[in-house]
Amino acid sequence: METKQITKSAISVSIITMISRVMGYIRDAVSAALLGVGMVSDAFFVAFRIPNLLRNLLAEGALSSAFVPVFTEYLEKKRKEDVWNLAANILTLLTLLLIVITVIGVLFAEYIVKIIAPGFSNDIAKFNLTVELTRYLFPFILFVSIAALFLGILNSLKKFSIPAFAPVILNISMICSGLFLCPALGDTPEKQVWGWVIGALFGAFLEIVIQLIPAIKSGFKLKFFIDLKEKGLQKIIKLMIPATIGQSVTQINLLVNTILASLLTQGSVTYLYYGNRLMQLPFGVFGVAIATVSFTYISQCAARKDYVGLGNIIHSSLKQAFFIVLPASAGLIFLSLPINALLFHYGRFEYADTINTAKASIMYCIGIFAFSGIKILTQVFYSIEKPDIAVKISVFSMILNVILSIILMFPFKYLGLALAASIAGIIQFFILYYFVNKFIGNLKTKDLLIFSFKILIASIFMGIIVYLFYDFLNGEFNKIYSRFINGIIVFISIILGMIIYFIFLKIFKLNEINSFFNSFLNRK
């Protein structure tokens, strides 16, 4: 029953997240057209990464990992008054902490940029622009972190749709800023970039508003409340310490990539950003959606000490993730160039930039299945209150990623950084799986391996056929390059790929396809 509910909820979240991702790609297409690849784009993406790094570390990472299991336990065992006092307590303390962090970030932006992007110091104009953008973007962390807390509250209440829709608001805000505000500010990237700053800040604020309303309807009371002796708070803080260390590993990986990319040729930071964005489509839409929904059920089983049910949920969640992300990865790898051209080849974003971005996308897409699995498996250790295991594995992965990045960046430049992230992620996934299976058991490893192998074979054949089909149509009907014709050919190729994939699934007699479609058609 829980497995079916996870599938239904994950599909609903995936559909909404897909809308968000589409809006995100429209946002990226607008930014690529306005900013192109160069000093301004590199400066903006570094400046934007700094508050996002802290958000991922503190709010969406450590706090979410620690908050959801404890809050879910309160919902299971405590009075409603205790539940909402805990939420108000966390919100008050989080807001005060974020205000302090924001002030520090604004005051010390120059020194932060020197650490994050040391290569920019050689270009005074780029360095100064990055510092100014960082100062104005730092309040972004305040808004999105509070929004992330409400996301955790609503997900714990099994209200998944509204939190999944919140990022759509951020994307719409930035798109509108790009289309209307940026051109009004001037005709150069140096002037237009400030429209993106305004759009990001306003959109992040709206993310809070859209989630605050259903939280209040559910019983949350917006009030200033601090109780440092509250047991739930102490438990969250206790879990947050290792969670922060574990999440810092992921963020350090991103930080190392940014530092190393800043030392390479101009545009490397931008290529990695857009290349990663394409990878985020299957990972963010399906991998994260399944992990988000399963986290609530994993926490419930852990609170009840139901390890048989927990093993079943983990097994089912991994199969659902691989069922979608493996063929999606193959499609993105084989059609990387035409898809990147369709998304980003506008305005100041030249075709050579599209080729470089497509290469980065391929390197990232190799590890999508691992990134999705890591998202699911890491949550297990926090739910069973053994976060130290996840932390140790993350630290090992971080060290491995740094070593691989340094080794691979010399022969492969920025592509080596993307490839290092994928290799380190794959190794981290298999180590996590080993230890989850050791502590939980009942993961049905043999069944998962057979299932994954069949999916992988089907995905590879699908990718090869789709690539040959696209290449044939493009050569016949798009000899003089047209974005419109390219878009039609890409769309037809994707539809063909889906048909081929499902034919292979039928040949391999994978019954999961039936349960997937039944859940899709019967979702409420």
WOVEN-V394738 format. One record per backbone hydrogen bond with DSSP energy under -1.0 kcal/mol. CO is the residue of the C=O (numbers start at 1). NH is the residue of the N-H. Records with the same first field share a line. If there is no record, write none. Layout:
CO=NH  NH
This chain:
1=5
2=6
3=7
4=8
5=9
6=10
7=11
8=12
9=13
10=14
11=15
12=16
13=17
14=18
15=19
16=20
17=21
18=22
19=23
20=24
21=25
22=26
23=27
24=28
25=29
26=30
27=31
28=32
29=33
30=34
31=35
32=36
33=348
38=42
39=43
40=44
41=45
42=46
43=47
44=48
45=49
46=50
48=52
49=53
50=54
51=55
52=56
53=57
54=58
55=59  60
57=62
58=63
59=64
61=65
62=66
63=67
64=68
66=70
67=71
68=72
69=73
70=74
71=75
72=76
73=77
74=78
79=83
80=84
81=85
82=86
83=87
84=88
85=89
86=90
87=91
88=92
89=93
90=94
91=95
92=96
93=97
94=98
95=99
96=100
97=101
98=102
99=103
100=104
101=105
102=106
103=107
104=108
108=112
109=113
110=114
111=115
112=116
113=117
117=120
118=121
119=122
120=123
123=127
124=128
125=129
126=130
127=131
128=132
129=133
130=134
131=135
132=136
133=137
134=138
137=140
138=141
139=143
140=144
141=145
142=146
143=147
144=148
145=149
146=150
147=151
148=152
149=153
150=154
151=155
152=156
153=157
154=159
155=158
160=164
161=165
162=166
165=168
166=169  170
167=171
168=172
169=173
170=174
171=175
172=176
173=177
174=178
175=179
176=180
177=182
181=185
188=192
189=193
191=194
192=195
193=197
194=198
195=199
196=200
197=201
198=202
199=203
200=204
201=205
202=206
203=207
205=209
206=210
208=212
209=213
211=215
212=216
213=217
214=218
215=220
216=219
227=230
230=234
231=235
232=236
233=237
234=238
235=239
236=240
237=241
239=243
240=244
241=245
242=246
243=247
244=248
245=249
247=251
248=252
249=253
250=254
251=255
252=256
253=257
254=258
255=259
256=260
257=261
258=262
261=264
265=268
267=271
268=272
269=273
270=274
271=275
272=276
273=277
274=278
275=279
276=280
278=281
279=283
280=284
281=285
282=286  287
283=288
286=290
287=291
288=292
289=293
290=294
291=295
293=297
294=298
295=299
296=300
297=301
298=302
299=303
300=304
301=306
305=307
306=310
307=311
308=312
309=313
310=314
311=315
312=316
313=317
314=318
315=319
316=320
317=321
318=322
319=323
321=325
322=326
324=328
325=329
326=330
327=331
328=332
329=333
330=334
331=335
335=339
336=340
337=341
338=342
339=343
340=344
341=345
344=346
346=349
348=350
350=354
351=355
352=356
353=357
354=358
355=359
356=360
357=361
358=362
359=363
360=364
361=365
362=366
364=367
365=368
367=371
368=372
369=373
370=374
371=375
372=376
373=377
374=378
379=383
380=384
381=386
386=389
387=391
388=392
389=393
390=394
391=395
392=396
393=397
394=398
395=399
396=400
397=401
398=402
399=403
400=404
401=405
402=406
403=407
404=408
405=409
408=412
409=413
412=415
414=418
415=419
416=420
417=421
418=422
419=423
420=424
421=425
422=426
423=427
424=428
425=429
426=430
427=431
428=432
429=433
430=434
431=435
432=436
433=437
434=438
435=439
436=440
444=448
445=449
446=450
447=451
448=452
449=453
450=454
451=455
452=456
453=457
454=458
455=459
456=460
457=461
458=462
459=463
460=464
461=465
462=466
463=467
464=468
465=469
466=470
467=471
468=472
469=473
470=474
471=475
472=476
473=477
474=478
482=486
483=487
484=488
485=489
486=490
487=491
488=492
489=493
490=494
491=495
492=496
493=497
494=498
495=499
496=500
497=501
498=502
499=503
500=504
501=505
502=506
503=507
504=508
505=510
510=513
511=514  515
512=516
513=517
514=518
515=519
516=520
517=521
518=522
